[in-house]
Amino acid sequence: MPVETINRDEELHWLALRLVPGLGTRSAGKLIAQFRTPQAVFHASRTELQGAGLSGALAQSIVSGCTFEDAVAQQEKMLETATAAIVITDPRYPALLREIFDPPVLLFARGQTALLQSIMLGVVGTRRPTPYGMAAAERLSGDLARAGLTIVSGMARGIDTAAHKAALAAGSPTVAVLGCGVDVIYPSENRNLSAEIASKGLIVSEFPMGSVAFPQNFPIRNRIISGISAGLLVVEGAQYSGSAITARLALDQGREVFAVPGNITSKMSWGPNLLIKQGAKLVQDWNDVVVDLPPEVRRQLIESGKNRLLAQGLSAQVATSEPVQASLISGGVSRRLLDKLKPDSGTHLDVLVESIEDISASEIIASLFELVMMGLVKQLPGKNFVKVW
């Protein structure tokens, strides 16, 4: 289905299709599936469009081409704000999102569009968190970002904001999915955060440029947060909150759902505690999330982690050692590392490299990262490692 990136005329037709009044996401998707391109849709007759399942009024609206003037205005706004149109046939469109029941045919994106191909994890929660919820969101989001996951949230006040800020503080990009246009700042106090995400991460929305943040937009937005993510982490939220809605959407989409347990006397803990009772994975630290992600996702995290460690130039030996093999490191290396590590004090990476002379530094680094992903080893600041069992 993916094709080459669209040109400006094709983009105009996609925008015009997106702006047709009353044309829902599912109907737009069916039109693209049948006619293949928006140009073909607009060249179709009213009879052909009605044959595709549209009402007479909706078919007439498309045939009239009444949305092209607005589409031109959208293009101008996109150019002013360096916003890209990521259509469903674009190779940059997130593969996981394309698989959901009602994927948007067009995403507006400001920032690093390559992040749409990264391994993403949704983090959601209440707009009125407790200090405990804020601390949990900050710690987990930062640790998960350092583990190689791209943190996705909705840039709302509260848990969303904490998740984005923690990812950025960890030196990692983050993705914000909005319930308004990507050029609209909502909430207003997140103006600086919005600018930082647009610069270092990515802002995404299916709503046209200039769209206001109406309340009904947020449940629609939430299916994208879960849809582009390998899993969803719920930190705090009431039983019938937006985060609970997002969790149900994630389950419907076949995503892994994780929840941080909370105080049973706090209403903000009802949502995640109920999710845990219903089978969501209880999360105490970042590894509780990583070990339950799909196997192919864990393999990608291990590989990207090995590459990051090597790129950091952790020691002179790493630069001169043989390349890391693509296959998983044998258990023998892992067992020798576990014998060297202590559960009560950290061991520096260079000490490990020097103490196992017959194994290359790159293999040691790769094996260490696998042990971290398995939850058997924890990495501490300053390139120190401890055994956790």
DAKA-V577466 format. One record per pair of residues at least 24 apart in sequence whose C-alpha atoms are under 10 Angstrom apart, sorted by sequence separation. I is the first residue (numbers start at 1). J is the second residue. D is the distance in Angstrom with one decimal. If there is no record, write none. Layout:
i: [I/I]
j: [J/J]
d: [D/D]
This chain:
i: [13/14/17/83/84/85/92/93/94/121/134/135/137/138/139/141/142/143/145/146/148/149/150/151/152/153/154/155/173/174/180/181/182/218/219/222/223/225/226/230/231/232/233/234/235/236/247/256/257/258/259/260/303/13/14/17/27/83/84/85/91/92/120/133/134/137/138/141/142/145/146/147/149/150/151/152/153/154/168/173/175/176/177/178/179/180/181/182/183/184/185/221/222/223/224/225/226/227/230/231/232/233/234/235/236/237/247/256/257/258/259/260/303/12/13/16/27/28/83/84/91/133/134/136/137/138/140/141/142/144/145/146/173/174/175/176/177/178/179/180/181/182/183/184/186/187/219/220/223/224/226/227/229/230/231/232/233/234/235/236/244/245/302/333/10/11/12/13/27/82/83/84/86/122/134/135/136/137/138/139/140/141/142/143/145/173/174/175/176/177/178/179/180/181/182/183/184/185/186/219/222/223/226/227/228/229/230/231/232/233/234/235/241/244/248/337/10/13/81/82/83/84/85/120/121/122/123/124/125/129/130/134/135/137/138/139/141/142/144/145/165/168/172/173/174/175/176/177/178/179/180/181/182/183/184/185/218/222/226/227/238/239/243/244/247/336/10/13/81/82/84/119/120/121/122/123/124/125/127/128/129/130/133/134/137/138/141/142/145/157/161/164/168/171/172/173/174/175/176/177/178/180/181/182/183/184/223/226/237/238/239/241/242/243/251/299/334/9/78/81/83/86/118/119/120/121/122/123/124/126/127/128/129/142/155/156/157/164/180/181/219/223/226/236/237/238/239/240/241/244/258/259/333/334/337/338/349/23/78/118/119/120/121/122/123/124/125/126/127/128/138/155/156/157/165/180/181/226/236/237/238/239/240/244/258/333/337/348/1/78/118/119/120/121/122/124/125/126/127/154/155/156/157/161/164/165/168/179/180/181/236/237/238/239/257/318/334/335/346/347/348/352/117/119/120/125/126/127/129/156/157/161/164/168/179/180/235/236/237/238/239/247/256/317/330/333/334/338/346/347/348/349/350/351/352/116/124/125/126/127/156/167/179/180/235/236/237/238/239/258/315/316/329/333/334/337/343/346/348/349/350/1/22/23/115/124/125/155/178/179/180/234/236/237/238/239/257/314/315/318/328/329/332/333/342/343/346/347/348/349/22/23/123/124/125/179/235/236/237/238/239/256/257/314/317/324/331/334/335/341/346/347/348/349/21/123/124/125/164/179/180/234/235/236/256/317/323/324/325/329/330/334/346/347/348/20/23/122/123/124/125/155/179/180/234/235/255/256/315/321/322/323/324/325/328/329/338/346/347/348/20/22/23/123/124/155/178/179/233/234/255/321/322/323/324/328/329/338/345/346/347/21/123/178/179/320/321/322/323/324/326/337/345/346/347/20/21/122/123/177/179/180/234/320/321/322/324/325/329/345/346/20/155/178/179/318/319/320/321/324/328/334/343/344/345/19/178/179/317/318/319/324/341/342/343/344/177/178/317/318/341/342/343/344/17/20/21/177/316/317/318/341/342/343/344/16/20/21/177/178/234/315/318/340/341/342/343/19/20/177/178/233/314/318/340/341/342/17/19/20/155/177/232/233/235/338/339/16/18/19/154/176/233/234/338/16/17/20/151/152/154/175/233/337/338/16/17/19/20/150/152/154/177/310/314/338/13/15/16/19/37/310/15/16/18/36/121/122/309/13/14/16/17/120/121/122/12/13/15/16/19/120/307/310/12/15/16/32/233/306/309/310/12/14/15/32/232/306/309/12/13/15/16/115/231/306/307/12/13/15/29/115/116/231/306/307/11/12/15/115/305/306/309/11/12/112/231/305/306/12/112/113/231/306/12/112/230/231/303/305/306/11/111/154/230/302/305/306/110/302/304/305/109/110/302/303/8/109/154/230/302/303/305/109/154/301/302/305/108/153/301/302/314/15/154/302/14/153/154/299/302/14/15/109/110/152/153/163/298/301/302/11/12/14/29/32/108/109/110/152/153/11/14/28/29/108/109/152/299/309/11/26/27/28/29/30/107/108/159/160/298/11/25/26/28/29/152/153/159/298/8/25/26/28/29/152/159/24/25/26/28/151/158/159/6/25/26/150/153/5/6/24/25/149/152/153/5/6/25/149/151/152/5/151/290/291/6/290/291/3/5/6/111/290/291/2/3/4/5/111/112/287/288/290/2/3/4/5/18/111/112/115/116/287/288/1/2/3/4/5/18/110/111/112/114/115/286/287/288/1/2/3/4/17/18/110/111/112/113/114/116/287/1/2/3/17/18/109/110/111/112/113/286/287/1/2/15/111/112/113/2/14/15/110/111/112/113/287/14/110/111/141/2/109/110/111/140/109/110/11/108/109/110/140/108/109/137/107/108/109/137/107/108/124/137/83/106/107/108/136/137/83/106/107/108/122/135/136/81/82/104/105/106/107/108/124/134/81/104/106/122/123/124/133/134/80/103/104/122/123/132/133/78/121/122/132/133/78/120/121/122/77/120/121/122/123/129/130/120/121/122/129/120/121/122/123/124/125/126/128/129/119/120/121/122/123/124/125/126/127/128/118/119/120/121/122/123/124/125/126/127/117/118/119/120/121/122/123/124/125/126/116/119/120/121/122/123/124/125/126/116/124/125/127/83/126/127/82/125/126/127/125/126/86/124/125/126/85/124/125/83/84/86/103/104/123/124/140/83/85/102/103/125/101/102/124/100/124/137/100/103/122/136/102/122/83/97/100/101/97/100/133/81/96/97/99/100/122/133/97/98/99/133/78/96/97/98/132/77/78/96/97/132/77/95/96/97/76/77/94/95/96/74/75/94/96/125/74/93/94/121/122/123/124/133/73/74/122/123/130/133/71/130/129/130/147/128/129/146/147/127/144/145/149/126/143/144/125/126/140/143/144/147/140/141/142/143/126/140/141/144/125/139/140/144/125/136/139/140/136/149/100/136/140/100/101/100/101/148/149/100/148/99/100/147/148/147/148/149/97/148/96/147/148/147/96/146/148/121/121/120/119/119/25/119/118/119/18/19/18/19/18/15/147/147/147]
j: [37/38/41/107/108/109/116/117/118/145/158/159/161/162/163/165/166/167/169/170/172/173/174/175/176/177/178/179/197/198/204/205/206/242/243/246/247/249/250/254/255/256/257/258/259/260/271/280/281/282/283/284/327/38/39/42/52/108/109/110/116/117/145/158/159/162/163/166/167/170/171/172/174/175/176/177/178/179/193/198/200/201/202/203/204/205/206/207/208/209/210/246/247/248/249/250/251/252/255/256/257/258/259/260/261/262/272/281/282/283/284/285/328/38/39/42/53/54/109/110/117/159/160/162/163/164/166/167/168/170/171/172/199/200/201/202/203/204/205/206/207/208/209/210/212/213/245/246/249/250/252/253/255/256/257/258/259/260/261/262/270/271/328/359/37/38/39/40/54/109/110/111/113/149/161/162/163/164/165/166/167/168/169/170/172/200/201/202/203/204/205/206/207/208/209/210/211/212/213/246/249/250/253/254/255/256/257/258/259/260/261/262/268/271/275/364/38/41/109/110/111/112/113/148/149/150/151/152/153/157/158/162/163/165/166/167/169/170/172/173/193/196/200/201/202/203/204/205/206/207/208/209/210/211/212/213/246/250/254/255/266/267/271/272/275/364/39/42/110/111/113/148/149/150/151/152/153/154/156/157/158/159/162/163/166/167/170/171/174/186/190/193/197/200/201/202/203/204/205/206/207/209/210/211/212/213/252/255/266/267/268/270/271/272/280/328/363/39/108/111/113/116/148/149/150/151/152/153/154/156/157/158/159/172/185/186/187/194/210/211/249/253/256/266/267/268/269/270/271/274/288/289/363/364/367/368/379/54/109/149/150/151/152/153/154/155/156/157/158/159/169/186/187/188/196/211/212/257/267/268/269/270/271/275/289/364/368/379/33/110/150/151/152/153/154/156/157/158/159/186/187/188/189/193/196/197/200/211/212/213/268/269/270/271/289/350/366/367/378/379/380/384/150/152/153/158/159/160/162/189/190/194/197/201/212/213/268/269/270/271/272/280/289/350/363/366/367/371/379/380/381/382/383/384/385/150/158/159/160/161/190/201/213/214/269/270/271/272/273/292/349/350/363/367/368/371/377/380/382/383/384/36/57/58/150/159/160/190/213/214/215/269/271/272/273/274/292/349/350/353/363/364/367/368/377/378/381/382/383/384/58/59/159/160/161/215/271/272/273/274/275/292/293/350/353/360/367/370/371/377/382/383/384/385/58/160/161/162/201/216/217/271/272/273/293/354/360/361/362/366/367/371/383/384/385/58/61/160/161/162/163/193/217/218/272/273/293/294/353/359/360/361/362/363/366/367/376/384/385/386/59/61/62/162/163/194/217/218/272/273/294/360/361/362/363/367/368/377/384/385/386/61/163/218/219/360/361/362/363/364/366/377/385/386/387/61/62/163/164/218/220/221/275/361/362/363/365/366/370/386/387/62/197/220/221/360/361/362/363/366/370/376/385/386/387/62/221/222/360/361/362/367/384/385/386/387/221/222/361/362/385/386/387/388/62/65/66/222/361/362/363/386/387/388/389/62/66/67/223/224/280/361/364/386/387/388/389/66/67/224/225/280/361/365/387/388/389/65/67/68/203/225/280/281/283/386/387/65/67/68/203/225/282/283/387/66/67/70/201/202/204/225/283/387/388/67/68/70/71/201/203/205/228/361/365/389/65/67/68/71/89/362/68/69/71/89/174/175/362/67/68/70/71/174/175/176/67/68/70/71/74/175/362/365/68/71/72/88/289/362/365/366/69/71/72/89/289/363/366/70/71/73/74/173/289/364/365/71/72/74/88/174/175/290/365/366/71/72/75/175/365/366/369/72/73/173/292/366/367/74/174/175/293/368/75/175/293/294/366/368/369/75/175/218/294/366/369/370/175/367/369/370/175/176/368/369/75/176/221/297/369/370/372/177/222/369/370/373/177/222/370/371/383/85/224/372/85/224/225/370/373/86/87/181/182/224/225/235/370/373/374/84/85/87/102/105/181/182/183/225/226/85/88/102/103/182/183/226/373/383/86/101/102/103/104/105/182/183/234/235/373/87/101/102/104/105/228/229/235/374/85/102/103/105/106/229/236/102/103/104/106/229/236/237/85/104/105/229/232/85/86/104/105/229/232/233/86/87/106/230/232/233/87/233/372/373/89/373/374/87/89/90/195/374/375/87/88/89/90/196/197/372/373/375/88/89/90/91/104/197/198/201/202/373/374/88/89/90/91/92/105/197/198/199/201/202/373/374/375/89/90/91/92/105/106/198/199/200/201/202/204/375/90/91/92/106/107/198/199/200/201/202/375/376/91/92/105/201/202/203/93/105/106/201/202/203/204/378/106/202/203/233/95/202/203/204/233/203/204/106/203/204/205/235/204/205/233/204/205/206/234/205/206/222/235/182/205/206/207/235/236/183/206/207/208/222/235/236/182/183/205/206/207/208/209/225/235/183/206/208/224/225/226/235/236/183/206/207/225/226/235/236/182/225/226/236/237/183/225/226/227/183/226/227/228/229/235/236/227/228/229/236/228/229/230/231/232/233/234/236/237/228/229/230/231/232/233/234/235/236/237/228/229/230/231/232/233/234/235/236/237/228/229/230/231/232/233/234/235/236/237/228/231/232/233/234/235/236/237/238/229/237/238/241/198/241/242/198/241/242/243/242/243/204/242/243/244/204/243/244/203/204/206/223/224/243/244/260/204/206/223/224/246/223/224/246/223/247/260/224/227/246/260/227/247/209/223/226/227/224/227/260/209/224/225/227/228/250/261/226/227/228/262/208/226/227/228/262/208/209/227/228/263/209/227/228/229/209/210/227/228/229/208/209/228/230/259/209/228/229/256/257/258/259/268/209/210/258/259/266/269/208/268/268/269/286/268/269/286/287/268/285/286/290/268/285/286/268/269/283/286/287/290/284/285/286/287/271/285/286/289/271/285/286/290/272/283/286/287/284/297/249/285/289/250/252/252/253/300/301/253/301/253/254/301/302/302/303/304/253/304/253/304/305/305/255/305/308/289/293/297/297/298/206/300/300/301/206/207/207/208/208/208/369/372/373]
d: [8.7/5.8/8.4/9.9/5.9/6.4/6.6/7.8/8.8/9.1/7.4/9.4/9.3/5.6/8.7/8.8/4.9/8.2/9.6/6.4/8.3/9.3/5.7/6.3/5.9/6.2/5.6/9.5/7.4/9.3/9.5/6.3/8.8/7.9/9.4/5.5/9.2/9.5/5.2/9.2/5.2/6.3/6.1/6.2/5.9/7.3/9.5/7.8/6.5/6.1/5.8/6.7/9.5/5.6/8.1/8.2/9.2/6.5/5.1/9.1/10.0/6.8/9.4/9.0/6.2/6.2/5.7/5.9/4.9/6.8/7.9/9.9/9.1/7.1/8.6/7.3/8.7/7.8/9.6/9.7/9.4/8.2/8.5/7.3/9.2/6.8/7.8/7.9/9.2/7.8/9.9/9.2/9.0/9.4/9.3/8.7/8.9/9.8/6.1/4.5/4.9/4.6/4.7/5.0/8.4/10.0/9.3/8.2/9.2/6.4/9.0/9.1/9.2/9.3/6.1/9.2/8.2/10.0/5.4/6.4/9.2/7.3/9.5/9.3/5.7/8.6/8.5/5.9/8.0/9.4/8.3/7.1/9.2/7.6/5.8/6.3/6.0/6.2/6.7/8.2/5.3/8.0/6.2/6.1/8.8/9.0/7.2/9.6/6.0/9.5/9.8/6.9/7.6/6.9/5.8/6.0/5.5/6.4/7.8/7.7/9.7/9.8/9.2/7.9/8.7/9.2/9.5/9.6/7.8/8.6/4.7/8.5/8.6/9.7/9.4/8.5/9.4/9.5/7.7/7.3/9.3/9.6/7.3/7.9/6.1/5.6/4.9/4.8/4.8/4.8/5.2/8.0/5.8/5.4/6.3/6.2/7.2/9.4/7.1/7.5/7.8/7.4/7.8/9.2/9.7/9.1/9.3/7.4/8.3/7.7/9.3/8.5/9.3/6.1/9.4/7.9/7.8/9.2/10.0/6.4/7.5/9.9/9.9/9.0/6.3/8.5/6.7/8.5/9.2/9.3/9.1/6.5/9.9/9.9/5.1/9.4/9.9/5.6/9.9/8.2/7.7/8.5/8.2/4.5/6.5/5.8/6.1/5.6/8.1/7.0/7.7/4.5/7.6/8.5/7.2/9.1/9.8/9.1/9.6/8.0/9.0/7.8/7.9/7.9/8.2/9.8/7.4/8.1/7.6/7.9/8.2/7.7/5.5/6.1/6.0/6.1/6.0/9.6/6.7/7.8/5.8/9.5/9.5/8.6/8.0/8.1/8.9/8.9/8.5/9.0/8.0/8.3/8.2/9.3/8.2/7.7/8.6/7.3/8.5/8.7/8.2/8.0/5.0/8.4/9.9/8.2/9.8/7.4/9.7/5.7/8.0/9.8/9.8/8.9/9.5/9.0/9.9/9.4/8.5/9.9/9.8/9.9/9.0/5.5/4.5/5.2/4.5/5.5/7.5/8.9/5.2/5.7/6.5/8.5/9.6/7.4/6.9/9.8/7.4/4.6/9.4/8.8/9.5/9.7/7.5/4.9/8.2/9.0/7.4/9.4/8.6/9.3/8.1/8.3/8.3/9.2/9.8/8.8/9.2/7.6/6.0/5.9/5.7/5.7/8.6/9.5/9.3/8.3/4.2/7.9/9.5/7.8/6.5/9.7/9.5/5.0/6.8/9.5/8.9/4.6/6.6/5.3/7.2/8.2/6.9/7.2/7.6/9.8/9.5/8.9/6.7/8.8/6.4/8.5/9.0/9.3/9.6/6.2/6.2/9.9/8.0/10.0/8.4/8.2/10.0/9.2/8.0/8.5/5.2/7.8/5.3/6.0/5.4/4.2/9.0/9.8/9.7/9.7/9.2/9.6/9.3/9.7/9.9/10.0/10.0/7.4/5.9/7.7/9.9/9.9/7.8/10.0/8.2/8.6/8.1/4.5/9.0/5.5/6.7/4.9/8.0/9.4/9.0/8.9/9.6/9.8/5.9/8.8/8.6/9.3/9.8/9.0/8.4/9.4/9.4/9.3/9.3/5.1/8.0/8.9/8.3/10.0/5.6/7.5/8.2/8.0/5.1/8.1/9.0/9.1/8.5/9.4/7.0/6.8/7.3/9.2/8.8/7.3/7.7/5.7/9.0/9.4/9.6/7.2/7.7/6.3/6.6/7.7/8.3/7.5/9.8/10.0/6.7/6.7/9.7/7.5/9.5/8.0/6.7/9.1/9.7/8.8/9.8/9.1/9.6/9.4/9.5/9.9/5.7/6.0/7.1/9.6/7.9/5.8/9.8/8.3/8.8/6.2/9.4/9.7/9.2/7.6/9.6/8.0/8.3/9.0/8.6/8.5/9.8/8.5/9.6/8.3/4.3/7.2/7.8/6.9/9.5/9.9/9.7/8.7/7.3/8.2/6.6/9.0/6.9/9.3/9.0/9.1/8.9/7.2/8.2/7.2/9.0/5.1/6.4/8.1/9.7/9.6/10.0/9.8/9.5/8.4/5.2/8.5/6.1/9.7/9.1/8.4/9.0/9.6/6.8/9.5/5.6/7.8/8.4/5.9/8.4/5.2/5.3/9.2/9.9/9.4/9.4/9.6/8.1/8.0/8.8/5.1/9.2/9.8/9.4/6.0/8.2/6.6/5.9/8.0/9.6/8.0/8.9/5.0/6.5/7.8/6.7/7.9/8.4/9.4/6.2/6.8/8.2/9.3/10.0/9.6/8.2/4.9/9.4/7.1/9.1/9.4/8.9/9.8/7.6/8.7/8.8/8.8/6.3/8.4/8.8/8.9/8.3/6.3/8.3/6.8/9.6/9.9/5.3/7.9/8.8/9.2/8.9/7.1/8.3/9.9/9.1/7.1/8.6/9.9/6.5/8.3/8.3/5.3/8.6/9.9/9.9/8.4/5.3/7.8/6.9/8.8/6.3/5.8/7.2/5.6/4.4/8.6/7.8/8.8/9.7/8.1/9.4/8.5/9.4/5.8/5.4/5.5/10.0/8.9/8.0/8.5/10.0/9.4/9.6/8.5/9.6/9.5/5.6/8.3/6.6/9.4/6.1/7.3/9.2/9.4/9.6/8.7/9.0/9.3/9.1/9.1/6.1/9.3/9.3/6.4/9.9/9.2/9.2/8.9/9.1/7.9/8.8/8.5/9.4/8.5/9.7/9.4/6.7/8.3/7.6/9.9/9.9/9.4/9.5/9.2/8.5/9.3/9.7/5.2/8.6/7.7/9.9/9.3/9.8/9.9/10.0/9.4/9.3/9.6/9.8/8.4/5.2/7.3/9.2/7.1/7.9/8.2/8.7/9.3/9.8/9.2/9.0/9.4/9.8/7.4/8.7/8.9/9.6/9.8/9.9/7.6/8.5/5.1/9.7/8.5/9.7/7.6/7.4/5.3/8.4/9.2/8.1/8.4/7.0/8.7/9.6/8.6/8.4/9.4/9.2/9.3/8.2/9.7/7.8/10.0/9.3/8.1/8.3/9.9/9.5/6.0/9.7/7.6/8.8/8.3/8.5/9.5/6.7/8.5/9.0/6.8/8.2/7.7/9.4/5.2/8.6/9.8/9.9/8.8/9.1/8.0/8.6/8.7/9.7/9.7/7.0/8.8/7.2/9.1/7.1/9.1/8.1/10.0/6.5/8.3/9.2/8.8/7.8/7.9/6.6/8.5/9.9/9.3/9.8/8.7/10.0/9.9/9.9/8.8/8.7/9.8/8.1/7.8/6.5/8.9/10.0/9.3/7.8/9.3/6.0/9.4/10.0/8.9/9.2/9.5/8.1/8.5/9.8/9.1/8.7/9.8/7.4/9.1/7.0/9.8/9.5/9.7/7.0/9.9/6.5/10.0/9.4/8.1/9.8/9.5/9.8/7.6/7.8/8.4/8.0/7.1/8.6/6.6/9.2/7.1/10.0/9.7/7.7/6.9/9.9/8.8/9.4/9.8/9.2/8.2/9.3/9.8/7.6/10.0/9.9/9.7/9.3/9.7/7.6/8.5/9.9/5.5/8.4/6.2/8.6/10.0/7.4/9.3/9.9/6.3/7.7/7.0/10.0/7.5/7.7/9.4/7.0/8.1/10.0/8.8/9.7/9.4/8.7/5.8/8.9/8.9/9.7/9.5/8.8/9.2/7.0/9.8/9.1/10.0/8.4/8.3/9.5/9.5/9.9/10.0/8.6/10.0/9.9/6.9/9.0/6.8/6.4/9.8/8.4/7.5/9.8/8.3/7.6/9.3/9.3/8.0/5.6/9.8/9.4/8.1/9.9/8.8/7.4/5.6/6.3/7.3/9.2/7.6/7.8/7.5/8.5/6.9/9.7/8.5/4.2/5.5/6.9/8.2/7.7/9.0/4.8/7.9/9.5/7.1/9.7/7.7/8.2/5.8/5.1/6.3/9.4/9.2/7.3/5.9/6.0/7.3/8.4/8.9/9.6/5.9/8.4/5.0/9.6/9.5/10.0/9.1/8.5/7.1/5.6/6.6/9.4/9.6/8.7/8.5/9.8/5.8/5.3/8.9/8.3/8.3/7.9/8.5/4.4/8.5/9.1/9.3/7.4/5.7/6.4/9.4/9.7/6.8/5.1/8.7/9.4/5.6/6.6/9.7/8.2/4.6/9.2/9.4/5.6/6.7/9.3/6.6/5.3/8.8/9.0/5.7/5.9/9.4/6.4/8.0/8.8/4.7/7.4/7.2/8.9/8.7/6.2/7.8/7.3/9.8/10.0/9.3/8.9/9.9/9.6/8.3/8.9/8.8/7.9/8.9/8.5/7.1/6.6/9.5/9.6/8.6/9.6/6.3/8.9/9.8/9.7/9.6/6.0/9.1/9.7/6.1/9.3/8.6/6.1/9.3/9.4/8.6/9.3/8.1/9.1/8.5/9.4/10.0/8.2/9.5/9.0/8.3/9.8/8.1/5.7/6.7/6.8/4.8/7.9/8.8/7.6/8.5/9.0/8.9/7.9/8.8/4.7/5.7/6.3/5.9/6.4/5.6/7.9/9.0/8.5/9.6/7.2/5.9/5.3/4.5/4.8/5.2/5.2/5.5/8.3/9.3/9.4/6.8/7.7/5.9/6.0/6.0/6.4/4.8/4.6/7.9/9.6/9.2/7.4/8.4/7.4/7.8/5.3/7.4/9.7/8.6/8.9/9.7/9.9/7.4/9.5/9.8/8.4/7.6/9.7/7.7/6.8/9.6/8.6/5.3/9.6/9.9/5.7/8.4/9.2/9.6/9.6/8.8/8.5/9.1/9.1/9.6/9.4/9.6/8.9/8.0/9.5/9.8/9.7/8.0/8.8/8.9/9.0/9.1/8.3/9.5/7.8/9.8/9.9/9.2/9.0/9.7/9.6/7.0/6.5/8.6/9.7/9.9/9.1/8.2/9.2/9.6/9.7/8.5/8.3/9.5/8.2/9.7/9.5/4.8/8.6/8.4/9.9/7.3/6.3/4.9/9.4/6.9/9.4/5.5/8.1/9.9/8.5/8.8/7.8/7.3/7.4/9.0/6.3/7.9/9.9/6.2/9.5/9.3/9.7/9.4/9.4/9.8/8.6/9.2/8.7/9.8/9.7/9.0/8.9/9.5/7.7/7.1/9.6/8.3/8.2/9.7/9.8/9.0/10.0/9.1/9.4/9.2/7.3/8.3/5.7/8.9/9.8/9.1/6.0/8.2/8.5/8.6/10.0/9.0/8.9/9.6/6.4/8.0/8.3/9.1/8.4/5.6/8.1/9.0/10.0/8.5/9.4/8.9/9.7/9.8/9.0/9.4/9.8/9.1/8.8/7.7/9.1/7.6/6.0/6.0/8.3/9.0/7.3/8.6/8.8/9.8/9.9/9.3/7.0/9.3/9.1/6.6/7.1/9.8/9.0/9.0/9.5/9.8/9.8/7.2/9.6/10.0/8.2/9.6/8.0/9.2/9.6/9.1/7.9/8.2/8.5/9.4/9.1/8.2]
